[in-house]
Amino acid sequence: MENKKLQIISVWEGKLAFKGLQSLVKKYFNDGYSVDYLFYLENHKKSEDIPVRKDVNHFTKKDFSFFGKFKNTAITTIINQPADKKQIITVEPSSKWIKKLIKHSQLVNFGMESEELITFDIAFLDATVTTEKLFQHVNKYIIKIQ
């Protein structure tokens, strides 16, 4: 059986928040999953904070053209993979740049339903919107569709 591939998208909030995110990913997506991280940086100068790893990428508003298309070929390659190969879990969808990324992506995307946020392919309605709850829902959903 092939590993399920997940792309976690979030705003970069620092190394401590990243460790917490990794801990939740291990808890819910440890066995049978290959997980990559894609972080949006509000300030491109903070890129030195992000760990240099094969499974971690980042982007800034400078990676978009004037018309809102991606200029960064590495990110374009990630989001244009066939939908049956990888899914996106959006942890922090309130950033307009993450919204643009999702809009241009070919991947199936998961997120929490909210009136002020973008519409996801698969959205979970829950009054307590937390990353852990989102991961719980996505894990259950993926297991059920196997």
C-alpha positions as CSV (number, residue, x, y, z in Angstrom):
1,M,0.0,0.0,0.0
2,E,1.3,3.4,-1.0
3,N,1.7,6.1,1.7
4,K,-0.9,8.8,1.8
5,K,0.7,12.2,1.1
6,L,-0.4,15.3,3.0
7,Q,0.6,18.9,2.6
8,I,0.1,20.9,5.8
9,I,-0.3,24.6,5.0
10,S,-0.1,27.3,7.7
11,V,1.3,30.7,8.6
12,W,4.8,30.5,10.1
13,E,4.4,31.3,13.8
14,G,7.9,30.3,15.0
15,K,9.8,27.2,16.0
16,L,7.8,26.5,19.1
17,A,4.5,26.5,17.1
18,F,6.1,24.2,14.5
19,K,7.1,21.7,17.2
20,G,3.5,21.7,18.4
21,L,2.3,21.2,14.9
22,Q,4.7,18.3,14.3
23,S,3.5,16.7,17.6
24,L,-0.1,16.8,16.4
25,V,0.9,15.4,13.0
26,K,2.7,12.5,14.6
27,K,-0.3,11.8,16.8
28,Y,-2.8,11.7,13.9
29,F,-0.8,11.0,10.8
30,N,2.1,8.8,11.9
31,D,1.7,5.4,10.2
32,G,1.1,5.3,6.5
33,Y,1.4,9.0,5.9
34,S,4.1,11.1,4.3
35,V,3.7,14.7,5.5
36,D,5.2,17.9,4.1
37,Y,4.8,21.4,5.4
38,L,4.3,24.7,3.5
39,F,4.4,27.9,5.5
40,Y,3.4,31.4,4.6
41,L,5.8,34.0,5.9
42,E,4.4,37.5,6.6
43,N,8.0,38.9,6.5
44,H,10.4,37.3,4.1
45,K,13.3,38.1,6.4
46,K,12.1,35.5,8.9
47,S,12.9,32.7,6.5
48,E,16.1,32.0,8.4
49,D,13.9,30.8,11.3
50,I,12.4,28.0,9.2
51,P,14.2,24.7,9.5
52,V,16.1,23.6,6.4
53,R,14.5,20.2,5.7
54,K,13.3,18.4,2.7
55,D,9.7,18.3,4.0
56,V,9.5,22.0,4.8
57,N,8.9,24.8,2.3
58,H,7.8,28.4,2.6
59,F,6.4,31.2,0.5
60,T,5.8,35.0,0.8
61,K,3.7,37.5,-1.1
62,K,6.7,38.1,-3.3
63,D,6.2,34.6,-4.7
64,F,3.0,35.8,-6.4
65,S,2.9,37.8,-9.7
66,F,0.9,41.1,-9.9
67,F,-2.0,39.0,-11.2
68,G,-2.0,36.6,-8.2
69,K,-0.3,33.7,-10.0
70,F,2.6,31.8,-8.4
71,K,6.1,32.7,-9.7
72,N,7.8,30.2,-7.4
73,T,8.2,27.0,-9.4
74,A,8.9,24.8,-6.4
75,I,5.6,25.7,-4.8
76,T,3.8,25.4,-8.2
77,T,5.1,21.9,-8.5
78,I,3.7,21.1,-5.0
79,I,0.2,22.4,-5.6
80,N,-0.1,21.1,-9.1
81,Q,0.4,17.4,-8.3
82,P,-2.5,15.1,-9.3
83,A,-5.3,15.2,-6.7
84,D,-5.0,11.4,-6.1
85,K,-1.4,11.7,-5.1
86,K,-1.6,14.3,-2.3
87,Q,-4.1,16.2,-0.2
88,I,-3.9,19.6,1.5
89,I,-4.8,20.3,5.1
90,T,-5.1,24.0,5.7
91,V,-4.4,24.9,9.3
92,E,-4.5,28.7,9.1
93,P,-6.7,29.7,6.1
94,S,-7.3,33.3,7.1
95,S,-4.2,34.7,5.2
96,K,-5.2,36.1,1.8
97,W,-2.0,34.6,0.4
98,I,-2.9,31.1,1.6
99,K,-6.4,31.6,0.0
100,K,-4.7,32.4,-3.3
101,L,-2.5,29.3,-3.0
102,I,-5.6,27.1,-2.4
103,K,-7.4,28.7,-5.2
104,H,-4.7,27.8,-7.7
105,S,-4.1,24.3,-6.3
106,Q,-5.2,21.1,-8.0
107,L,-5.1,19.2,-4.8
108,V,-8.0,18.2,-2.6
109,N,-8.0,20.5,0.4
110,F,-9.4,20.0,3.9
111,G,-10.2,22.8,6.4
112,M,-12.7,24.0,9.0
113,E,-15.9,25.5,7.7
114,S,-16.4,29.2,8.5
115,E,-18.4,32.0,6.8
116,E,-15.4,34.4,6.6
117,L,-12.9,31.8,5.4
118,I,-12.5,30.2,2.0
119,T,-14.5,27.3,0.8
120,F,-12.7,24.0,1.0
121,D,-13.2,20.9,-1.1
122,I,-13.9,19.0,2.2
123,A,-14.8,21.2,5.2
124,F,-15.6,20.1,8.7
125,L,-18.2,22.1,10.7
126,D,-17.2,22.3,14.3
127,A,-17.8,25.0,16.9
128,T,-14.3,24.4,18.4
129,V,-12.0,25.1,15.6
130,T,-8.6,23.8,16.7
131,T,-5.8,22.2,14.7
132,E,-6.1,19.0,16.8
133,K,-9.9,18.8,16.0
134,L,-9.1,19.4,12.3
135,F,-6.5,16.6,12.2
136,Q,-8.9,14.3,14.1
137,H,-11.6,14.9,11.5
138,V,-9.3,14.5,8.5
139,N,-7.8,11.3,9.8
140,K,-11.2,9.8,10.4
141,Y,-12.3,10.9,6.9
142,I,-9.3,9.4,5.2
143,I,-9.6,6.1,7.0
144,K,-13.3,5.8,6.1
145,I,-12.7,6.4,2.3
146,Q,-10.0,3.8,2.1
